[in-house]
Amino acid sequence: MPLTEKPAPVSRRTLGLTAVAVLLIAGIIVASGIRSRHRQAAELERWTDEQAIPSVAVALPAAKTPNIAINLPGRLEAYYRAPISARVSGYLKSWSADIGARVKAGQVIAEIEAPDLDQQLLQARADLAALQASARLSEATLNRRKTLVASNFVSAQEIDERTADLSNKNAAVRAGEANVERLEALAGYKKITAPFDGIVTARNTDVGSLINAGGGAGPAMFVISDMGKLRVYVDVPQSYVPAIKIGAEAIITVPEYPNRSFRATVEASSQSVDISSGATRMQLGLDNSTSELMPGSYANVTLNLKRDTVPLSIPASALIFDSSGLRVATVTSDNRILFKTLTIARDLGKDIEIGSGVDATDRVVTAPPDGLSNGDEVHVVEPQPAKPAAPQKPPRS
C-alpha cells in the first residue's frame, strides 16, 4: 500500500454550486452598498432642504403695564416779565436799581434828562396862555355887542360872527390844554418806574447814554421779572397730548439741584401742533416763592399720563427698516412669513411701544435674518424655559 494517497477529485457540480454561491454573495454585497448610498443621498438631500429653511424665534407683543409718566425737556420763564423802554428821548441822568435788585411797583429806577421835551412843554404853556387871553377878549367883545342889540347899534349878523369867533377861540384853548397835558404826561415818563414787584434781571444802559423813545433801535433799558411764580414751557409730542389733562401734576428737576424735585401743575395748552416739531406747547405753573429757581434755565419735566388702553410692546431687534418703510416680520399659522407695517408710539430702548400695525395675537420674529420675503417658510424655534438657579451652599464656618 502506498505511503500517500491522492485526494479525490472535486466534481463539477460542487464547483458550480460554489461559484453560484460566490456570485450570490457578491451580488448581495453590491446591492447592499448601492442601497446604502442611495439612502445616504436621500438623507443628505432632506438635510439640505431642511437647512435651507431658516429657523426663527418668535414672541407675542407684550401688553405691559403702561408707564404713567413721560420725561421731556422744558424751559423756565418768569410768570410776569416786563422789558422797560423809554417813552421820551434824551440822556440817562441816573439809575438806582442794578441787576438782582428787588423793586416795588411804582419805584423810580432811573431818570432821563430831556431838554427838548422841557422846551416843548414851556412853549405849549405859553401858547395856551395866549389862546386863553384871546378867548377872554372875544367873550368880552361879544358881551358888549349884545348890550347894543336893543338900540339897533349892531346887527344880528355881527352877533353871530362874534359868537362863532368865541367858539373857535374856546376850541383852540381846549386843543392847547390837551397839548399841554400830553407833554406833561410825556414829561412824567422821564422817571422810569417799576410796573410791579419783582427783580431787575437786566440793565442795558448807564449814565449819559443816549435814550431813544420807544426803544425799537436797541435792547430794553431794564427787564423786571416777577419770580414768585414761574411758567414752565414744554413741547409735548402729538401722540401724548390726549393723555395729559389740564390740572395734571408734573415733577420738575433742574441741574443746579440734582437731588431735589419741584411740583408743577399743567395750566394751559396751545391747542395746536407746531408743523416744524410735531409737538404741542403746554404751560405749567410752578411756585417759586423761595426764589430758588431762575427764569430761563433748563428743566426736566416728568408729566403724568392717563391712558384708556394698555399699549403693546415688542423687542427693538424685531424692527426692519428698508425701502418699504418700517416693518416687522410675523409668522402665520402655517409657518409662513408675513410682513406688517407699523408705527412707533415710543422708543423705550430695548423695547418699542407700538402705535399701530400689530395685534396681540401676531407672532413677531424677534431677530429676523436677512433675505426674508413674504411667503417664505420658516421653522419656529420655541423659547427654552429658564433653568432654575442652583441653591447656594451656606458658607463654611
C-alpha positions in Angstrom: 0.0 0.0 0.0 1.5 3.4 -1.0 2.5 5.9 1.8 0.4 8.9 0.3 -2.9 8.8 -1.3 -4.2 11.4 -3.8 -7.4 13.4 -2.8 -10.5 12.6 -4.6 -11.2 14.9 -7.5 -13.9 17.6 -6.9 -16.9 17.1 -9.0 -18.0 19.7 -11.5 -21.3 20.0 -9.7 -19.7 21.1 -6.5 -17.6 23.7 -8.3 -20.7 25.0 -10.0 -22.6 25.4 -6.7 -19.6 27.1 -5.1 -19.4 29.6 -8.0 -23.1 30.3 -7.8 -22.8 31.0 -4.0 -19.9 33.3 -4.5 -21.8 35.2 -7.2 -24.9 35.5 -4.9 -22.8 36.8 -2.0 -21.1 39.4 -4.3 -24.5 40.5 -5.7 -25.9 40.9 -2.2 -22.9 43.0 -1.1 -23.2 45.2 -4.2 -26.9 45.6 -3.8 -26.5 46.5 -0.1 -23.8 49.1 -1.0 -26.0 50.7 -3.7 -29.0 50.8 -1.3 -26.9 52.3 1.4 -25.5 55.0 -0.9 -29.0 55.8 -2.2 -30.3 56.1 1.4 -27.4 58.4 2.4 -28.0 60.5 -0.7 -31.7 60.9 0.2 -30.9 61.8 3.8 -28.3 64.3 2.6 -30.9 65.9 0.2 -33.5 66.0 3.0 -31.0 67.6 5.4 -30.0 70.1 2.8 -33.6 71.0 2.2 -34.2 71.4 6.0 -31.2 73.6 6.3 -32.4 75.8 3.5 -35.5 76.7 5.6 -34.4 79.3 8.2 -35.2 78.9 11.9 -36.6 82.0 13.7 -37.6 82.8 17.2 -40.9 84.5 17.7 -42.6 86.4 20.5 -46.1 87.8 21.1 -46.5 91.5 21.6 -46.5 92.1 25.3 -49.2 94.2 27.0 -47.0 95.6 29.7 -48.2 97.9 32.4 -48.2 101.4 30.9 -45.6 103.8 32.0 -47.7 106.6 33.5 -45.0 109.3 33.1 -43.0 110.8 30.2 -39.8 112.9 30.6 -39.4 115.9 28.4 -37.1 119.0 28.3 -38.6 122.3 29.4 -37.8 125.9 29.9 -38.5 128.1 33.0 -39.8 131.6 32.5 -40.9 134.3 34.8 -44.7 134.5 35.3 -44.5 138.2 34.6 -41.7 139.7 32.7 -41.6 143.4 31.5 -38.8 144.9 29.3 -38.7 148.6 30.2 -38.1 151.1 27.4 -38.2 154.9 27.4 -41.2 156.9 26.2 -39.1 160.1 25.8 -35.8 160.8 24.1 -32.9 162.2 25.9 -29.9 161.2 28.1 -29.9 159.0 31.1 -29.5 161.2 34.1 -29.3 158.5 36.8 -30.3 155.0 37.7 -30.9 153.4 41.1 -31.6 149.7 40.6 -28.9 147.3 39.3 -29.4 143.6 38.3 -30.6 141.4 41.1 -32.2 144.3 42.9 -35.7 143.8 44.3 -38.1 146.7 43.4 -41.6 147.6 44.3 -44.4 148.7 42.0 -44.1 152.5 41.2 -40.5 152.7 42.5 -38.3 155.0 40.4 -35.4 153.1 39.0 -34.0 155.6 36.5 -34.4 159.3 35.4 -34.0 160.7 31.9 -32.9 164.3 31.1 -34.9 165.6 28.2 -34.3 169.3 27.5 -36.1 169.2 24.2 -39.2 168.0 25.8 -38.9 170.6 28.5 -38.7 173.4 25.9 -41.7 172.0 24.1 -43.7 172.0 27.3 -42.8 175.6 28.0 -43.8 176.6 24.5 -47.1 174.8 24.8 -47.9 176.5 28.0 -47.1 179.9 26.5 -49.3 179.1 23.5 -52.1 178.1 25.8 -51.9 181.3 27.8 -52.1 183.3 24.5 -55.1 181.3 23.4 -56.9 181.8 26.7 -56.3 185.6 26.6 -57.7 185.7 23.0 -60.7 183.7 24.1 -61.4 186.1 27.0 -61.1 189.1 24.8 -63.5 187.5 22.3 -66.0 186.7 25.1 -65.8 190.3 26.4 -66.4 191.7 23.0 -69.4 189.5 22.4 -71.0 190.5 25.7 -70.5 194.3 24.9 -72.1 193.8 21.4 -75.1 192.0 23.0 -75.8 195.1 25.1 -76.1 197.2 22.0 -78.6 195.0 20.2 -81.7 196.7 21.8 -80.5 200.1 20.4 -80.0 198.7 16.9 -76.4 199.9 17.0 -75.1 196.3 16.0 -76.7 193.9 13.6 -77.7 190.3 14.3 -75.1 189.2 11.7 -72.3 190.7 13.8 -73.5 189.0 16.9 -73.5 185.6 15.1 -69.9 186.3 13.9 -68.7 187.2 17.4 -70.4 184.1 18.8 -68.7 181.8 16.2 -65.4 183.5 16.8 -65.7 182.9 20.5 -66.5 179.2 19.8 -63.3 178.9 17.7 -61.2 180.5 20.4 -62.6 178.2 23.1 -61.9 175.2 20.8 -58.3 176.4 20.3 -58.0 176.8 24.1 -59.1 173.2 24.6 -56.6 172.0 22.0 -53.9 173.9 23.7 -54.8 172.4 27.1 -54.8 168.9 25.6 -51.3 169.6 24.1 -50.0 170.8 27.4 -51.5 167.7 29.2 -49.8 165.4 26.6 -46.4 167.0 27.1 -46.8 166.9 30.8 -47.7 163.2 30.6 -44.6 162.7 28.5 -42.5 164.7 31.0 -43.7 162.3 33.7 -42.1 159.4 31.7 -38.7 161.0 32.3 -38.8 159.0 35.5 -38.7 155.2 34.8 -40.7 153.3 37.4 -41.2 149.6 38.1 -44.6 148.2 36.8 -44.9 145.5 39.5 -43.0 144.0 42.4 -40.1 141.9 41.1 -36.4 141.6 40.5 -34.3 143.6 37.9 -32.9 140.8 35.7 -31.2 143.0 33.1 -29.8 146.6 32.9 -28.7 147.6 29.4 -28.0 151.3 30.0 -25.8 153.6 32.0 -25.5 157.3 33.0 -25.0 159.5 29.9 -26.4 157.0 27.4 -28.5 158.4 24.6 -32.1 157.2 25.0 -34.4 156.8 22.1 -38.1 156.9 22.6 -39.8 153.5 22.1 -36.6 151.5 22.4 -37.1 150.0 19.0 -33.5 150.6 18.0 -31.9 148.5 20.7 -32.4 146.4 23.8 -34.7 147.5 26.6 -33.2 149.7 29.3 -34.3 147.3 32.1 -36.0 144.0 32.4 -38.1 143.3 35.5 -39.3 139.8 36.3 -41.8 138.6 38.9 -40.3 135.3 40.0 -42.7 134.4 42.8 -44.3 132.1 40.3 -42.7 130.6 37.2 -44.1 129.4 33.9 -42.7 126.1 32.6 -43.0 125.6 28.8 -42.7 122.1 27.4 -43.3 120.7 23.9 -45.4 117.5 24.1 -45.3 115.1 21.1 -48.6 114.9 19.4 -49.4 111.3 20.3 -49.2 112.1 24.0 -51.3 115.2 24.1 -54.6 113.4 24.8 -53.1 111.7 27.8 -52.1 114.9 29.5 -55.0 116.7 31.1 -55.3 120.3 32.4 -54.6 120.2 36.1 -52.3 117.2 36.0 -49.3 117.1 38.2 -45.7 117.2 36.9 -42.3 116.9 38.6 -39.6 119.4 37.7 -35.9 118.8 38.2 -33.1 121.2 37.4 -29.3 120.7 37.1 -28.5 123.0 39.9 -30.4 120.9 42.4 -29.7 117.3 41.3 -31.2 115.7 44.5 -34.4 117.8 44.6 -37.7 117.9 42.7 -40.4 120.6 42.4 -44.1 120.1 41.8 -45.9 121.9 39.0 -49.4 121.9 37.5 -50.5 121.8 33.9 -52.3 125.2 33.4 -52.8 125.6 29.6 -52.2 124.1 26.2 -51.7 125.9 22.9 -54.3 123.5 21.3 -52.3 123.4 18.1 -49.4 121.4 16.7 -46.2 123.1 15.5 -45.6 121.9 12.0 -41.8 122.0 12.4 -41.6 119.8 15.5 -44.9 117.9 15.6 -45.4 118.9 19.2 -48.0 120.9 21.2 -46.7 123.6 23.6 -48.0 123.3 27.2 -47.7 125.7 30.0 -47.2 124.6 33.7 -47.4 126.8 36.8 -44.6 126.4 39.3 -44.5 128.0 42.8 -41.2 129.8 43.4 -41.9 131.8 46.5 -38.4 131.0 47.8 -36.8 132.3 44.6 -34.6 129.2 44.3 -35.3 128.7 40.6 -34.2 131.1 38.0 -36.1 132.1 34.8 -34.5 131.0 31.5 -33.0 127.8 33.0 -33.3 124.3 31.6 -35.6 121.8 33.4 -36.5 118.2 33.0 -40.3 117.8 33.1 -41.9 114.5 34.2 -45.6 114.5 33.1 -48.2 112.1 34.3 -50.1 110.3 31.5 -53.7 109.0 31.7 -54.3 106.2 29.2 -57.5 104.3 28.4 -55.8 101.3 26.9 -52.6 99.3 27.7 -50.1 99.7 24.8 -48.3 96.7 23.2 -44.6 96.5 23.0 -42.1 94.3 21.0 -38.3 93.9 21.2 -36.4 96.6 19.3 -34.4 93.9 17.5 -37.7 92.9 15.6 -37.8 96.2 13.6 -36.9 96.1 9.9 -36.3 99.5 8.2 -35.8 99.3 4.4 -37.1 100.8 1.2 -40.6 99.6 2.1 -40.6 101.6 5.4 -40.7 100.4 9.0 -42.0 96.8 9.2 -41.9 93.7 11.3 -41.9 90.1 10.2 -44.7 87.9 11.6 -45.2 84.1 11.3 -48.6 82.9 10.1 -50.4 79.7 11.3 -48.8 77.7 8.5 -45.3 79.0 9.4 -45.0 81.4 6.6 -43.5 84.9 6.7 -45.9 87.9 6.6 -44.5 91.5 6.8 -46.6 94.2 8.5 -46.1 97.9 8.5 -46.3 99.6 11.9 -45.9 102.9 13.7 -43.9 103.6 16.9 -45.5 105.3 19.8 -42.4 105.5 22.0 -38.9 104.1 22.0 -38.1 102.5 25.3 -34.6 101.3 24.5 -34.7 97.5 24.4 -38.5 97.6 23.8 -40.6 99.5 21.3 -44.1 100.7 22.2 -46.3 100.1 19.2 -48.7 102.8 18.0 -50.5 100.7 15.3 -50.0 97.8 12.8 -49.5 94.8 15.1 -52.1 92.9 17.1 -51.7 91.0 20.4 -52.0 87.6 18.6 -49.3 88.2 16.0 -46.2 86.1 16.3 -43.4 88.6 15.7 -39.9 87.4 14.7 -37.6 88.8 17.3 -34.4 88.8 15.2 -35.3 88.4 11.5 -32.5 87.1 9.3 -31.5 88.8 6.1 -33.2 87.8 2.9 -36.7 87.0 4.2 -39.6 87.6 1.8 -43.3 87.4 2.1 -44.5 83.7 2.0 -41.1 82.2 2.9 -41.4 79.0 5.0 -39.6 79.1 8.4 -39.0 76.8 11.4 -40.3 78.3 14.6 -37.9 77.9 17.5 -39.7 77.6 20.8 -38.1 79.6 23.6 -36.4 77.4 26.2 -37.6 77.8 29.7 -35.1 79.4 32.1 -33.3 77.0 34.3 -33.9 77.4 38.0 -31.0 78.8 39.9 -28.9 76.3 41.9 -29.3 76.7 45.6 -26.3 78.4 47.2 -24.4 76.5 49.7 -24.1 78.1 53.1 -20.6 79.4 53.8 -18.4 77.3 56.0 -17.7 78.5 59.4 
